[in-house]
Amino acid sequence: MITKRRARTAALTLAAVAAFTFAGAGAAQAEPAIPLTGGQEVPRPNAFGAHGSFSYEIDGNEFCYTLEVTGLSAPATAAHVHVAPRNTPGPVVIPLVVPAATSFDVEACTTADPMLLAAIEANPSAYYVNVHNANNQPGEIRGQLK
């Protein structure tokens, strides 16, 4: 015969297991946030001092991100996820939405090719994110995904 205490413990354990199972199903994310600096950008930016952070989550064909930027030398004109190893520029694979501002916080989602997102999940360090502006068209700050 199961006591009330054992029944309650068993129910709580099952609830906790279910919560962990469903919370992690089908999603990959970067934790903690990826630092963005001018020192990581290639070619080196014309101005230093800006910094930021980037975090992302992949769920199915959706790429959701948080991008925080402070102190760009000119308003942002674009931000992207690129494919290339550290210290190497590469082509854009995911465009990101950013405001024309020197400091901002953005939380957004975009859809992308599921095969691309699977490749990012499998090898995030093969990709980087950067923020571009008129003073630094190739990019002013960058961070390699992890």
C-alpha positions in Angstrom: 0.0 0.0 0.0 1.4 3.4 -1.0 1.3 6.1 1.6 0.1 9.6 0.8 3.7 10.9 1.3 5.1 8.4 -1.2 2.3 9.1 -3.7 3.0 12.9 -3.5 6.8 12.3 -3.9 6.2 10.1 -6.9 3.9 12.7 -8.5 6.3 15.5 -7.9 9.2 13.5 -9.4 7.2 12.6 -12.5 6.2 16.3 -12.9 9.8 17.4 -12.6 11.0 14.8 -15.2 8.3 15.9 -17.6 9.2 19.5 -17.2 12.8 18.9 -18.0 12.0 16.7 -20.9 9.6 19.1 -22.6 11.7 22.2 -21.8 14.7 20.9 -23.7 13.0 19.1 -26.5 13.9 20.4 -30.0 15.8 23.5 -28.9 19.5 24.4 -28.9 20.8 27.6 -27.3 24.0 29.4 -26.5 24.6 30.0 -22.8 26.0 32.2 -21.5 25.8 35.2 -23.9 28.6 35.5 -26.5 30.7 38.6 -26.1 31.1 40.9 -29.1 34.2 43.1 -29.4 36.1 45.0 -32.1 39.2 42.9 -31.4 37.5 39.8 -32.9 36.5 41.6 -36.1 38.4 40.8 -39.4 39.5 43.2 -40.9 40.1 45.3 -37.8 37.6 48.1 -37.4 38.5 51.8 -37.7 37.1 52.5 -34.3 37.3 50.5 -31.0 35.3 50.8 -27.8 32.0 49.3 -28.8 31.0 46.0 -27.2 28.0 43.8 -26.9 26.6 40.3 -26.4 24.6 37.8 -28.4 22.6 34.8 -27.4 20.5 32.6 -29.6 18.1 29.6 -29.6 17.3 27.3 -32.4 13.9 25.5 -32.5 12.9 23.7 -35.6 13.3 26.3 -38.5 13.3 29.3 -36.1 16.4 31.2 -35.1 15.6 33.5 -32.1 18.2 35.9 -30.8 19.0 38.6 -28.3 21.6 41.2 -29.4 22.8 43.9 -27.0 25.2 46.5 -28.4 26.8 49.6 -26.7 28.9 52.4 -28.1 29.2 51.8 -31.9 31.1 54.6 -33.7 28.1 55.2 -36.0 24.5 53.8 -36.1 24.2 50.2 -37.1 23.4 49.5 -40.7 23.2 45.7 -40.5 24.0 42.6 -38.4 24.4 39.0 -39.6 25.4 35.5 -38.8 28.2 34.5 -41.1 30.0 31.2 -41.7 33.7 31.3 -41.1 36.2 30.2 -38.5 37.7 32.6 -36.0 39.9 35.4 -37.5 38.4 34.9 -41.0 35.6 36.8 -42.7 32.9 34.8 -44.4 29.6 35.0 -46.2 26.2 36.0 -44.6 24.0 33.0 -43.8 21.3 34.7 -41.6 20.5 38.4 -41.7 19.5 39.9 -38.3 17.2 42.9 -37.7 18.8 45.9 -36.0 17.8 49.5 -35.4 19.9 52.4 -36.8 21.4 53.3 -33.4 24.8 53.2 -31.7 23.4 51.3 -28.6 20.4 49.0 -28.6 18.9 45.8 -27.4 17.0 43.6 -29.9 15.1 40.4 -29.3 13.7 38.8 -32.5 13.2 35.6 -34.3 13.6 34.7 -38.0 13.1 31.5 -40.0 16.0 29.8 -41.7 16.7 26.7 -43.7 16.5 23.7 -41.2 19.7 22.2 -42.7 21.6 25.5 -42.0 20.3 25.5 -38.4 21.2 21.9 -38.0 24.8 22.8 -39.2 25.0 25.6 -36.7 23.8 23.3 -33.9 26.4 20.7 -34.9 29.3 23.1 -35.1 28.5 26.6 -33.8 32.1 27.7 -33.7 32.2 27.6 -37.5 29.8 30.7 -37.4 30.0 34.2 -36.1 27.8 37.2 -35.6 28.8 40.8 -36.3 27.4 44.3 -36.5 28.1 46.7 -39.4 27.9 50.5 -39.7 29.1 53.2 -42.1 32.4 53.7 -40.3 33.1 49.9 -40.4 31.3 48.4 -43.3 32.9 44.9 -42.9 31.9 45.0 -39.2 32.7 46.9 -36.0 32.1 44.1 -33.4 32.1 40.4 -33.7 31.7 37.2 -31.7 32.2 33.6 -32.6 29.2 31.4 -31.8 29.5 28.6 -29.2 
